[in-house]
Amino acid sequence: MIRNGVKQFLRGVVTNSKPDRWNSIISEISSCGGNGEKFTVKDNILTIGTTTCGSKILSEFESPFDATVVKLLQDKGYNLVGKTNLDEFGMGSSNTNSNFGPSVNPLFEDGEYVTGGSSGGSAATVAGGLCEFSLGTDTGGSIRLPASNCGVYGFKPSYGRLSRWGVIPYAQTLDTVGIIARTCEKVQEVFEVLDKYDSKDPTSLSVETRKEISTVVSKRNSLRNGMFNIGIPEEFLVEELSDATRNKLSKAAEALLDMGHNVVAISIPSIEKSLSAYYTIATAEAASNLSRYDGIRFGKGDENLDGAANVVKGNRSLGFGKEVQRRIILGNYTISSDSGDHYIKATELRRHLADEFNNILYIPNLLTNSEFESKDVGKCDFILASTTINTPTTIEEFLHKEHQNLLESYTNDILTTPMSLTGVPTISLPILDEGKAISTQGIQLFGQFGDDRALLQISSHLMNHLL
């Protein structure tokens, strides 16, 4: 059964005897599960029935099928209990851009704080205890940011490892299905269920490539014998980082040293230009992907509009929120004949960034280079960085700052977009706040493309050491 029409800031919904005071679940689903473990799904991932993308234009859309990742979990007996709130079409880093209103961070008792976005509802359902784990999508940090703000684990796998079939696209070369959970072990468990080739997804990594990656990783692991080189890029130590943020990064680095790993300072210059490249590429792809929603072929339309041009303009103006409209306009400008060189420069920077990652990381990216040089022992295996610049603000404060300076909200992605542009696996880990039993800000650990399992393993060891 699916129940829709949740109003803004709904506080009375009850899901599995737990109150959703955080406006995190926007439709409830009851499905039979073998082992009873509950999960939720971001509402841009198709499930049979309503999938809205947090948008008015899709408020009446009914999907006839489940996404591959949903079906894989249900086939294993996991119990889907709800669809989660999100920034409309995944566009935002605060979860304040939803047609259903903002999601609220469950960690705070003294006010309504942002969850982060765009998978804010997914993070809130996990942090609030409504489910064991949640599926989200990460385009430029959309799993890691809310995971960091809500004190849970947020994992963005390598691009192509998890199927995107049944995911409504925002930016198809960046969109990645990922996992949010309360423990690293649960992330690992769910990843093993979903890490499969899907013939229906043209971007899914082939079985052969997966085997090649496994072989190279095994060679590296045998040479390293469990002790890895961890790099900290100076470009991620931006001036805006708070002292508390720097302390958490230091705490993680010291723990890795205590565990016997080597921690070194590194430089990846292209990181500094990643944010502008990301927004150039993402908005260009969004403008193309969302062009289908005109209220005629796809999406909710207004029957009172006359004239083809007025119908399309009217339907899109009424159906899309302001942030989606802004990004569509920016994307169309980017790919116009007058500004197409911006897109070309952004894709060139994306390649430079990938090359710099490959020069730093020990194992090769098998999509671009098949050679494994075991003598390059000084190279890094994983890279450490903060997830967010600071701790979450209240929703009111965030919206006020956004109103004063629209670009400020985009800077929330400054520490997460480089990993999205290169498609590498990245996890946000909840490091406890000083003197507290919760985490309101995480740190990131990431590795080479395809090195997902080793990344999850060292992350689990690190968190067990810290706890």
Number of C-alpha atoms within 10 A of each C-alpha: 10 14 12 13 9 17 12 14 15 17 14 12 19 13 17 13 8 12 15 23 19 24 27 37 32 29 22 21 19 14 16 12 17 12 10 12 14 20 25 29 27 32 33 27 27 26 26 14 16 20 24 30 28 27 26 21 24 21 18 14 16 14 16 10 13 18 18 23 27 23 15 17 17 18 13 12 17 22 24 24 25 29 31 31 38 40 33 28 26 33 26 26 28 32 30 27 26 25 22 26 21 28 38 28 33 25 19 14 8 7 14 18 25 30 36 36 36 34 40 37 34 38 41 36 32 26 24 20 14 25 24 21 28 30 26 32 34 27 27 33 34 33 34 39 31 36 37 30 32 34 29 28 31 37 32 32 29 25 26 25 26 25 25 25 21 19 24 22 23 24 23 16 18 24 25 28 27 30 28 35 27 22 17 22 15 16 23 18 10 20 20 11 14 21 19 20 19 21 12 12 15 13 18 19 22 16 11 10 13 16 11 15 20 15 12 19 22 13 13 20 15 9 13 13 8 13 16 24 21 25 24 22 17 14 16 20 16 12 8 9 14 13 11 15 24 16 13 21 22 13 14 22 22 14 16 24 15 12 15 12 16 16 19 16 11 16 15 19 14 20 25 16 15 24 22 17 24 25 21 23 24 26 26 25 23 23 24 15 16 19 11 12 19 20 21 15 9 14 20 21 22 15 10 7 14 11 7 10 9 11 19 19 14 18 21 23 14 16 24 22 20 13 18 23 15 13 20 23 15 19 22 18 18 23 21 14 9 9 12 14 13 18 22 16 14 20 17 13 20 23 15 17 23 24 17 16 26 20 14 22 24 25 29 22 22 17 11 10 10 13 11 16 11 13 8 12 16 14 20 25 24 23 24 22 27 24 30 29 24 19 17 23 18 17 22 13 13 18 17 12 14 14 12 10 11 13 11 13 16 16 15 23 25 22 25 29 24 25 26 26 25 22 23 22 25 31 30 31 30 26 25 17 18 11 6 8 8 15 20 24 29 33 22 25 24 27 26 30 27 29 23 25 16 18 21 24 13 17 21 18 14 18 17 10 13 14 8
